[in-house]
Structures are given as structure tokens and as C-alpha cells.
Amino acid sequence: MAVVASIVDGVAVEVKGLVLSLRNQPVEPGAREETSFDWTVPKGWETEVLRLEPGTVVPIDVAVTTIDGGVIVEANGSVTLTGECVRCLDPIEVHQDFHASEVFVYEDSRRERNRPAEGIESEGDEMDSALLIERDTVDLERLLRDAILAEAPLQPVCSEDCLGICVHCGILLRDAGPDHKHEFLDPRFAALEGFFGERDESEPRD
């Protein structure tokens, strides 16, 4: 996969796929570097109802700020998710802006954070390995998945006033006439319907 290099204030910031290189990131806390790159969406970026179409090119702006023991990574952009309206099943597009921010730390910083104080036994939670800086790189995949897919609507609709489809015949209710309806006879009264249908109307009623 091609490497995209952006020169910002004379520093090369490299991105390969969604792996961001920190080899040229200044070590002084507070130092900030920015870059933009085009990400080509692979297969598998989808929820149960919406998806990012594979092959779509998404421009992403990234800023990296050095902190003690790691970096803060921010990513911004916008995407278009495709799917079906959950009411009428018509194809829809959902345009979504995203902003993601996460702290990534170096391995030594993780050891320091998880080291219990002298004389104290601790079983504290281990730091998520996805947030570690490995070989001077950080992987932005989970950061973007959380920002894009986790924030996508769970029940997307083509419009808030979508009427959906008739649950009995499947016709779109927006196309159905005002007289559209279904009558159902309770099977417990089916025999009575035949009985009353054969009644001689000339017979006197009680």
C-alpha cells in the first residue's frame, strides 16, 4: 500500500493504510504535527444496517500532539454510509462527520503506570494493547471504527415521516390509497359465518 507523506513545518508525517509513523514526531511535550491523507476503505467496515462501501476514498485530517510518555492523536473527516431504511427498505445514504481523539502510550509508560507502589499488591487492569505505540507507530483503525461505526444510527430511516410497508401485503404505505386495509376473520367464528350466511331472511326473528 502506498505511503503518503505530508511535510508540515519541515517534518515528514507518514501514513501507511491506517498506521501512523511517529519516527519524526518531536519529543518535546506540547509539540504538535498535522497531516492529511486519503484512506481507501477496505472490506468489513459495516454495522448490521449501514456500511462504508469498499474502495471509497475518505480524506482524513490527523493531528499528533506529544505528551509525557506518549501522544494524543486526533482524526477528523466525513464519510457517507449506505444501507436501507429500516421502515420501507429503500436504499439510503447517511452523511456523517467524525472527530476522534485518543491517547497512545509507549510500552515503558505502560509498565510504569501498571507498577504497584512499594508494599502494595495490585491487580489493576492492563492497558489496552491497541493503545500502545509499537515500533514508533500507532494504528488508527479502532480509533476510526469507534468514531464512525459506533456513532452510526442504529435505526436509519429515509425520512422521519416514513410510513414504512404494510406488514400484511408488503406494499409501500406511501403508495397505498386511503382505503387500503385488510380484514381478517377470527377462525373461531368461521363456522358461524357460514351459519348466518345460509339463514333465510324470511324466517321470523326471535
N, C-alpha and C positions, 0 to 999 in steps of 0.2 A: 504494500500500500504506500502511496506517495507520502513524503514528508513535507509538511507545509511550514515554512519558516517566515516569521514576521520580524522585522527589525524595528524595535521600539527603543528610542533613546540609545541607539547603538548596540543593543543587546539582542541576540537571536533567541527567539522563543520557538521551540519546535513542538509540533503535534503530529503524532502518527496514529491514525484511527482516532481513538479517544484517549490515548496515552500521552500525557503531557510531560515533556522533559524539563527538569529543573536544573540541569547542569550549568546553565548560565544565570540562574537566579541569584541576585545579590544576597549575601548572608546577613547584612545589617537589618535588624528588626525595623519594620516600617517601610522597607523598600518595596515598591510596587511595580510590576511589569504587566503590560496588557498586550493582547494579540487577538486577531480574528482569523477564523479558518472555516472552511467548508467541510461539513461532515456528510458522508454518504450513508444513508440509513441501511443497515443490513436486515436480514430476516429476523423475525422474532420480537419486534418491538410492537406489542399489542396487548390490549386488555380483552375481556370477554366480548366487548361490544364495539371497540374502536381500535384502530391500528395506524401506525406510520407506514406508509407504503414503501417497501424495499426499493432502493435506488433513488429515493428522494434526496435532494441535496439541501441541507439545512445550514445556513450561516450561523456561526456561534461566536460570541464575544467572550473572551476569558480574561480575567484579571487575577494575578497571583501576588499576594502580599506576604512578605517574610515576617514570621513571628518567632519567638524563642522556642526552639525545638521543632519547628515545622513551618507550614504555610497555610494561609487561608486562600481557598480557590473559589472564585465567583464565576458563574457562567450565565449568560443571557442570550435570549433569542426568541424565535417564534416558530411554531410548527402548524401544520394542517393535518388533522386526524380524519380518517374516513371510516364510515360504518353504515349502520342502518338505524332509522328512527325506531325506537322500541315500541311505538304505538302503531304506526302504519307500515313499517318495514321499508319505507322509501329510502334510497341512498341519501346520505347526508355528509357534510363536511363540518368539522369543528375547528375553528381557528383559535389557537391558544398561545399566549405569551408565557414565557417561563423565566424565572430567576432562581438560580440555585447557589447555595453557599455552604461550604463545608471546610472543616479544619483537618488537615492531614499532618501526621507527625512522623518523625524519624524513629527508627527502631530503638535507638538508645533512649529517646524520650519516653517511649512506651515502658521500657524496663524501669526507668526512674519513677514513673507515675505508679506502676504496679508494685513497687518495692515497699513492703510494710515498714513502719517505723520500728526502731530497735526495741526488742522485747515484746512486740505485739504481733500476734498471729492474725493473718488476714486471708480471706478467700474472696477478695473483691473481683468484680467482673473484669475479664480480659478485654483489652481494647479491640475493637473490630479490625480484623486484618485488612479489610477493604479500605481502611482509612490510613494505612501505613504508606510511607514513602519508601519505595523499593528501587534500588539502583538509580536514585535521583529521578524517579518518575512517579507520577500519580495517575491512576486510572479513573477517568471521569464517567465511566459507564453507569455505575449505580447512582451517582450524583444526578445524572440526567434522567435516568429511569424514574427516580423519586420525584423529580421536578416536573416531568412530562406525563408519565403514565399514572402515577399515583394521584395526580391532580386532575386527571381527565374525568369528565362526568360519567357517573355510573349508569344513568338512565337518559342518554341523549335523545332529544326529540327534534323533529324538523321545525316545529314551532310550538309555542306554549299552548296554543289553542287547537292543536292537532286532535282530531276526533278518533283517530285510530281505525280499526277494522271491526266489522261485525263478527262477533265470536261464533255466530251460528252458520253464516254462509261465506264469510271471508271478504265481502265487498267493502271497499273503502267507504266509510261513512260520509266523507265529504262529497262522494258521488252519488250516494243513496238519496232517494227522494224523501219528502216529508212523511210519506205513507209507508215507508219501509218498516216492516215489523214481522215478527214470527209468532205464530200461535201454536202452543203445544198443549195437547190433551193429556191430562194425568191418566196413565194407563189403568189406574184403579177404577176409572169411570168409563172406560172404553165400552164395556158391556152395556152400561146404562144408555150410552149414546145410541146404540142400535135399538134398544128397547123403546126409547122415546121417539126414534125416527119412524118406527112402524105403527105408532099409535093412531088410531082412527079418530080424526079430529071431530067426527060427528057424534062420537060417544060422549054422553054426558060426563062432566067432571064432578067429582065428589065435593 
